[in-house]
Amino acid sequence: MAEYLPEGELFCREDNKLWSGSKKALEDCMASGRTVEAPCIVCDSRHNLIIDFGFMKGMIPRSEGALGIEEGLTRDIALISRVNKPVCFKVTGFTKDSFGRDTALLSRKAAQAECMQNFVTDLTVGDVIGVKVTHLEQFGAFVDIGCGIPSLIPIDAISVSRISHPADRFFIGQKVFSVVKSIEENKITLSHKELLGTWAENAANFAVGETVAGIIRSVENYGIFVELSPNLAGLAELRDNVRVNQQASVYIKAIIPEKMKIKLVIVDICDYSCINHTYDYFIETGHIDRWVYSTPESEKLIVSDFR
């Protein structure tokens, strides 16, 4: 079964270097229908993508640049943004340019169509998949689920602990795990928080009497919320001159499973920023039907139902 990786993941592999290393290799790829990756060096004035193989150039016509481009469902920025990045494609033929030089004719759309047919359309709500972050907006993180096909992780689905911007969790190019949240007319929305553990699983990493590192996430008139992990925050007593996203060292005063609360005392704060973008995932593969964040003792039910 073919692999359908986020765009760019194939580029540095040794087998891809062989497939894209000569005209004969490209001809073999055309005959076999193999997907290849190579760097895009130019998006010309007609929004054709120019690919550099080293020994020859290739061209992805605008109409073959992405699924939905001809129908107006995909904007041209999806093509422009590929410059200086690896691009996936199928080899569809060969021609000569105005100087008589060999040029490969390529289709990124064909690679995406195959990925859509053989991978994306088989996904169901609750499936856990690997994705790559492509860009960040205030409302969420856009990710590549395979061959440049985009999906969105909304900001409120990134973690249980609230953040002000997806950049608080992710960086562009980062590979993360996600779970399919919804599918509507081949438009897939993802979630991330369910893979980062329940309240109990996160709280098990802490003990009363410890002083640990945290991040200020919210300052309210009744207290200060301090994130201890992406899916766990505690409430500290009010303190002057505290701002959101400051680093904090906090003393754990109490852990109360039945109320899903952790009481904290801020020991010190600083403006040093060291965002940890690595996560200890509790789930990385398979399928989730129902995920319950709440503890069995709690009256408050926080659940994600994928059925």
Secondary structure, DSSP 8 states (H G I E B T S, - for coil): ------TTTTTTSHHHHHHTSSHHHHHHHHHHT-EEEEEEEEE-TT--EEEE-SSSEEEE-GGGSSTTTTTTSS-THHHHTTTTSEEEEEEEEEEE-TTS-EEEEEEHHHHHHHHHHHTGGG--TTBEEEEEEEEEETTEEEEEEETTEEEEEEGGGT-SS--SSGGGT--TT-EEEEEEEEEETTEEEEE-GGGG--HHHHHTT--TT-EEEEEEEEEETTEEEEEEETTEEEEE---SS--TT-EEEEEEEEEEGGGTEEEEEEEEEE-----------S--SSB-SEEE-S-TT-SS--EEE--
